[in-house]
Amino acid sequence: TLTRADRLVGQVLGLRGKLPEVFAEIEISYYLLRRLLGVKTSDGGKQAKVQKLTKGEILMVNIGSTGTGGKVEGAKSDLAKISLTQPVCTQEGEKIALSRRVDKHWRLIGWGEIKRGKKIEVLEP
């Protein structure tokens, strides 16, 4: 019953000391798409442009098969710091996807790579 309804999607299982680090906050280099996919402007013209990341904005961050929320703590031209709503077991150099909420749907706005982050120490049970 643990795997019923995909409750284990994105979870990582492995031997102690053999898994990657667990991050609560990540710093990424990112690239934004020019236009939103699957969204037209209200006047029926071209697709809507993707706006730059803003501080305090909530994004969906997909790392591997894990999807978690993230709050933008700071953003420059191609670098951003994101605090994650759930800690993620991953490694530096991992590719990620960024999505933004548009009209009640999550839309892909860009992708990036983890450069470094704030690690969490996993305690012994």
Order of alpha helices (4+ residues) and beta strands (2+ residues): beta-beta-beta-beta-beta-beta-beta-beta
